[in-house]
Amino acid sequence: MPDTALNRGQALVAVALAQFMVTLDMTVVNVALPDMGAGLGFDPAQLPWVVNIYALFFGGFLLLGGRAADLYGQRRILLSGTWAFALASLAGGLAQEPWQMIAARAVQGVGAAVMAPAALAVLTLTQREGEERTRALGVYAAVAAVGGGAGVLVGGLLTEYAGWRWVMLVNLPMALLVLVLALRSVPAGTFGSRRGRLDVVGAILATAGVGLLILGMVRTEELSWTSLTTIVTLAAAVVLLVAFVLWEKYGPMTDPLIRLSLLTRRNVAGANLYMALLAAGQLAVFYFLSLYLQRILKLGPAEAGAAFLPLCVTVMIAIQVTTRVLRKQLVGIKTLLVPAGLIAAAGFAWCGMADASGSYLGDVLLPSLLAGLGVGIAFVPVTAAATVGLPPQEAGTASALLNASRQVGSALGLAVLVTVATTHTDDRLAAGASPDAAAVSGYSLGFVLAGGFLLLAVLVAAFVLPRRPRPAAGQTPAAQRPDAGTPAAAGGVGASGTTADNTASQVTPKS
C-alpha cells in the first residue's frame, strides 16, 4: 500500500470517526433515557445501567484492547472493534427488552475499548512526524474533546425528531465509513506489531480490576460510599490491580500486557494523571449543566442539546489554534498545559455562581465558553505528552493507558461530585430551601469542585511533567537524527507496511 497523502488523509478520517463514535456514545443516550425506559419497560433502578454498563466495559477492556493492537496489528484490531461496535449498535436499535439493550451497550463498550487504542496508534504511526502528525493530533483531540458534548446535542435532536432508537442506529453509517476507509488506507501488517502470546493472566487481572473500580464508583449513585457493597467492590478492585502490578513485574511471561517501565516515564505518568483529572472535571460539568438546563431553565431535549453547541465550537477552535502553536513549536507541551488548566478551572468555578433564577447567557453560555477554551487548549498537548518518544510496539498500550485514565477519571469524578452535590442538596432541602434552590446549590458545589480537579491537574503539569521527554531506550530524538527531514524518517509508511522510523513522537516539545 503506497504511502500517499490521500491514504494518510483517509486513515486520519477513519481514526477521527472511530474516536468520535466511542466518545459520542458516552453521552448520546443520556437525553434519550426517559423515552427509552418507557419504550422498553425499564425499571427505574435499571435505567442508569444503559449508561454505566458502557463505561464499565469500555474502561475495563482498554488495556487488553491496546495490547492486542500492539501484538496482532493495529488495522486488524481496529476493524474487529468497529465490527463489534456496529453490530452492537444495530442490536440496541432493534432491542425489544431491557436486557437486550443493556447487553448491546456492554458489547458496544468492548468494541469501543478495542477501537480507541488501535485508532490512536494508527494515527501515530501513519501520519508523518512533525507538522503533519501534530495537525492530525489536533483533529483527533478535537473529536475526542467535543464528543461528549456532541453526544448530548445529537441525542437530544434524535430523541425529539427521529425517536430514541436512533441514538443507537446513528452509529451504523459512521462505522461503515470507518471500515471502508481503514481497509483502503491502513496497511495490514501495521508498524512494529509482532506475533506473540497475549498475557492472559495479566489481561484478566487488569480487566477485572479496572472494571470493578469503575463499577464501584458508578454505583455510588444508588449506594453510598460507606455501604458494604461499595467498600467490598472497591477493595476487590485494589487487590486485583495490585496483583496485576506484581504479575507484570515478577510473572514468568516474556510478553507482559504492559511494561511497567512505561509508567516510570514522567511524561507518560504525568499525562495520564492530567487526563484523568481533566476528564473528571469535564464530564461532571456536562452532567450538571444538562440538569441545570432541563430542570431549572426548563429546556426540552433538543434545546438542551443545542445549548452545548457553542461550548463544542469553542473547544474545536481552541484545539485548532493549539495545534498550530505546537506545529510551529512556538511553545512547548508543558507551557500550554498549565494555563489550560487554570482557564478551565476558572470557567468551571464561574458555572458555580449560577442560581435558581439564572439565565442561559450569564449562567451557562459565558462560563462554558471559558471552560471550553481551557479544555480545548489542554487536549492536544496532553495527548502528545502521553505518547511522545515511545517506540511503535508500545503505541497501542500507551494509547490504551490514556483512554483508561480518561474513563477512570470520568467515572471517579462523576461519582464523587454527584454524591457530594446530592448530599448538599438534601441538606439544603432539610434546611427549608425550595427544591430548585436546593438543586442549584448542589450543582454549584459540583462545579466548584470540578474546578478543583483542574487545579490539581495544573500542579501535575507543573511538577510531574518533564521539560523535555526523554526518548525511549535505543532511540535518537527526531531533531537530532541526520535523516530527520526525509519521508522515511518522518514516520512514513512504505509499501511493506512497516515504518522506517522507530519513534512515535508527535512533536519535539520545547521547554
N, C-alpha and C positions, 0 to 999 in steps of 0.2 A: 504494500500500500504506500503510494508516494507521499512524501512529506510536503504538502502544498498548503498554501494559505486557505484554500477552500476547505480542505479536510480539517485543518486546525480550527477553522471557524465553525464547521458543523459539529466537531467534538465539543466545542465550548457551548453551543446551543443545547446539545444533549445533556451536558453536565448541569447547565443552569436550569433546564426544565426539571431534571431529576431532583435537584435540591429544592426547587420551588414546590414541587409536589409534596415532599416529605415535611417541609415546614408549613405549607398551606394546611395540611391535614392535622396539624396540631391544634388548630383553632376553627377550621371551617365548619365543624359540626356543632360548635357551641351555640350559635343562634338558632340552629335547627332543632335543638333538643326537645323543646316543648311539643312541636309538631311531630317529631319522630316518636316521642313517647306515646302520644295519642294514637298515632297510626299503627304502631306495633304492639300496643298494650303493655308498655313498660311499667313495672312497679316503680314508684318514685325513688326508692332506695337503690334500684338497679341503674337508673338512667345515667348517673355520673360515670359509670364504668364504660360508657361509649367513648368518653374522653380518656379516662385513666388507663384503660387496657392498652390503648395505642402507645401512650407514654411508657408504660411498663415494659412492653415487648420491644419497643424501639430502643430504649436505653439499655435493656438487658442484653440484647444480642449485638450491640455495636462492636465490641472488641472482637467477637467471633467473626463478624462480617468484615472488619478491617483486615484481620489476619488471613482470612480466606482470599481476599483480593490480592494480598502480597504473595500468597503461595500458588494460587491457581490462575492468576491473570485478572487484571482489573476489568477488561472488557467482558469476560465470561461472567464474572460476579455481578457487574452492573446489569447485564442483560437478564440474569437469573432473578435478581431482586426486582427489576422492573416488571417482569412477567408475573411474579408473585403479587406485587402491589396492584397491578392491573386486574388480575383475576379476583383478588380480594375486594377491590372496589366494585367490580361487577356484582359479586355475591352480596355485598352490602346494599347496593342499589336495588337488588331484587329480593331482599330479605322479607320474610313473612312473620317471623317470630323474633322475640328479643334475643334469644341465644344465638340466632343466626347473625344478627348484627354485631354482637359482641365478638363472636368467633371471627367474623370478617375483619373487624378492627384489629384483632390480635394478629392475624396474618398480615394485614397492612403494616403493622409495627415491625414484624420480622422483615418484610420486604424493604421497608424504609431503612432498617438497620444494616441491610446488605447494600442497598443502593448508595447511601450517603457517603460512607468512607471510600467506596470504589469510585464514586463520581469525583470527589476532590482529588483523589490520587490520579485519575485520568487527566484532570485539568493540569495538575502539577507537572505531569510527565509528557503531555502533548504540546503544551504551549512553550514557545522558546523563551529561554531565560532572559530576563531583562524587562524592557518596556512591554513586550507582548504578554509576558506572563503576569506582570503586575496589572496590566489592563484587564486581563482575564479574571484575575483575583477580584478586581473591582466589580465585575459583573456577577461573579459567584457571591461575593459578600452582599451585594445589593439584593439579590433574590433571597438569600438566607435571612437578611435583616428584616425585609418587608413581608416575608411570607406569612408570619403570624398575623400582622395587621391586615394583609390582603385576605387572609382566611376569614376574618370577621366580616369584611366587606363582601366577599364572594358568597359566603354563607348566608348573609342577610338578603342579598339580591336573589339568590337561587331559591331560598325558602319562600320568599314572598311572591315571586313571579313564576317559578317553574315547579316548585314542590320540593319537599325535603329530600327525596331520593336523589336529586341531582347533586347534592353535596358529596355524594359518593361517585356517581356516574361521571362527573366532570373530569375525573382523573383519566378516563379511558383515552380520549384523543391525545392528551399530553403524553401518556405512557406509550402510545403507538408511535408518536413522533420521536420520543427518546430511543425506542428500539430501532427505528429506521435509520436515524442519524448515527447512532453508535455503530451499527453494522456497516455503514458506509464510510465512516471516518476514523474509527479507532482500530489499530492493528490488533490481531487476535492474540499474539504471544507477547503480551504487553510488558515491556520495561522492567527488567530486574526481577520479574516473578520467577520462581523456581519450583520445581517439583519437590515436595517434601510431605511429611506426615503432620497433620494438624494435631496440635496439643489438646487432645480430647479432655483430659482431666482439668487442665487449665481453663479450657473453654467452659466446662460445666461449672467450675468454681466461680469464674468471673461472671458468667451469665446469671447464675443463681444469686450471687452476692449483690450485683448491681440491681437485678430485678427485685429482690427483697427490700433493698434500700429504697427504691422508688415506691414500691408497694406500701411500705410502712409510712412513707411521707404523704402519699396521696390519700391514704385512708384516714389521715387526721381530720379530713373534712367531716367524717362521720364518727370517728373515735377520737378521744382526747389523747394528748401526748403521754399522759400518765397511765393510760389504760394498759392492762396486762398484754393484750394483743399487740398493741403498738410497740411496747418495750421488748417483747419476745421477738417480733419481726425484725426490728432494728438491730437487736443483739445478734440474731442469727446472721443478718447481713454482714455485720462487722466480723464475726467469726469466719464466715466464708471468704471475705475479702482478705483477711489476714492469712488464711490458709492458701489463698491464691498467690499472695506475695511469696510465702515460704516455698510453695511448689515451684514457682517460676525461678526462684533463686537456688534451691537445693535439689529440685527434681531431676530424674535421670534422663529426661528428654533432651535431644540435641537441637530441637527447633521449637523453642518456647512460644507461647501465644504473644508475649510481649517481652522484649529485652529490658530488664529493669534499669539498665544503664541509660535508656532513653529518658526515663523520668529524672535522672540526675542532671540532665542538661537544663540550665537555668531558663533558657528561652522556652523550652517545652513546658516545664513545670509552671513558669510564670504565666505563659499564655493560656494554659488550661485553667489555672485558678482565676485569672482575669475573666475569661469567657464564662466560667460558672457564675461569678458574681454579677456580670453584665446580664446574663440570661435570667438570673434570679430576680433582678430588679425590673427588667423589661417585661417579662411575662406577667408579673404581678400587676404592673401598671396597666397593661392591656386588659387584664381581668377587672380591676377596679374601675377603669374608665368605662368599660362595657356596662357594668352595673349602674354607674352614675348616669350614663346617657339614657338607659332604658327605664330605670326605676325612679330617678329624680327628675330628669328633663323630659321624661315620657316620650322618647322617640321610639318609632317602630323598628323592626329588624333591619329593613333596608336603609332607613335613615341613620340608625346607629352604625351600620357598616360603612355607609358613605362618610360618616363623621371622622373615620380613621384615614380617609384618603389624603388629606393634607399632611398628616404625620408620615404616611408611606412615601409621599413625594419628597418630603424634606429629607428623609433617610436616604433615598436614592440619589438626590442631588449631592448630599454631603459625601456619600461614598464615591461618586464620580470625581468630585473635587479632590478628595483624599487620595484617590488612585493616581490622579495626575501629579499631585505633590510627591508621592512616593516614587512614581515613574521617573520624575525629573531629579530625584534624590535631593530635594530642597531641604527636607528634614528627615530624621530617622524614625523608626518604629516607636521607640520608647518616648521620643519627644512628642509624638502625636497622642499616645495613649493616656498620658497624664491630663492634659486639658480636656480630652474627650470625656473622661470620667467625671471631671468637675462640671462640665457643661450639662451632661446627662443628670447628674445628681441635683443640680440647680433646677432643671426642668421638672424632675420628679417632686422635689420639695415644693415647687410652685403649684403643682397639682394639688398638694396637700392643703392649700389655702381655700379650696372650694367650700361652699356652704349649701344648705338646702334651698336657698333662693337664688342660686347662681345662674350663670348663663353659659352657653356654648362658647362664645367668643372669649370671655375673660377667664373662665374656669377650666376649659378643655383645650380650645384651639391654640391659644398663645403659649401656654406652658408645654403642651405636647409638641409644638414646633421646636421649642428649645431642647426638649428631651430627645426628639428625633435627630436634631443636629448632632448632639453628643454621641448617640448610639451609632449614627452613620459614620462619623469620624473614626470610631473605635473598630468597626468590624473588619476593615481591610488589614490594618496593621496587626491586629491580634491573630487573624488567620495566617498571615505571613509568618509571624513570630513562632507559631506552633510547628511549622514545618521547615523553617529556614535551615540550610546546612545539612539536611538529612539525606542519606542515600536512598535510591529508588525502592530498594527492597523493604524499606520501613515507611514508605509514604502512606500506604493503606492503614497501617497501625496508628501512625501519628494522626491521620485524619479521623480515624475512629475514636481516638482519645479526645480530640477536640469536640466531636459531636457528643460523646458520652458526657463530657464536662458540661456541655450546654444542657443536655437532658436532665442530668442530676441537679444542676444548678436551678433549672426551671422548676423542677418538682419540689426541691427544698425551699426555694424562695416562696413559691405559691403556698405550700403547706404552712410554713411558718407565718407568713403575713396574713393569710386568711384566718388562721387560728387567733392571732393577736387582734386582728380587726373585728372578728366576730365576738370575742370576749369583751373588747372595748364597747362594741355596740350594745351588748347585753347589759353591761354596767350602766351605760347612759340611759337605756330604757328603764332600768330599775331605779335610776335617779329621777325619773319623771320626764325625760326628754321625749319629744314626738318621734314616731317611727322614722320619718325622713331625716330629721336632725341627728338621731342616733346612728342611722346608717351612714350618713355622710361623715360623721365624726370617725367612724370605723375606717371608712375609705381613706380619709385624710391621714390617719395614723399609718395605714398601709403605704401610702405614697411617700411619706417622710422616711419610713424605714427602708423602702426601696432605694431612696437616695443614699441612705447609709451604706447599702451594699456597694453602690458605685464609689463611695469614698474609700471603702476597703480596697476596691479594685485599683484606685489611684495609688494607694500605698504599695500594692503588689507591683504595679508598673514602675514605681519609683525605686523600690528597694530589692525586688527579686529579679526582674528582667535585666539581662546584661546590656552594656552599652553596644557591644558588637558580638552577636552569637558566634561561637567557635564552629568551624566546620567539623563534620563527622571524621572519625579516625581514618587516616589514609587519604583524606580529601584535601584539595587545594582550593581556597576561596576563589570564586569565579573571577574576581577582579585581578587576581594575581597570576592567572593562567595565561601563558603567552598566546594560546589559541582561543581566548575568550571571545573574540569577535567573530569566529567562524560559525556557520549554521550548525555544524555538528556539536561544537562545544556550547552552543547556546541552548542545548536541550532539544535539538531537532531529532525527529524520529526517522530513521532510514527505512528502506523498503523491507528490511528483515523484521522490523517491529521492535528493535532494541534501541536504546539510547546510546549515543556516542559519549555522552556526558554522564558522569556518575554522581551528579548532585541534584538535589531537589529544591535548592534555594530559590525563593521568589524574587528577592531583591537583595542588594548588598546594603544593609542598614548603615546609616550614618549615626554618629553619636548625637 
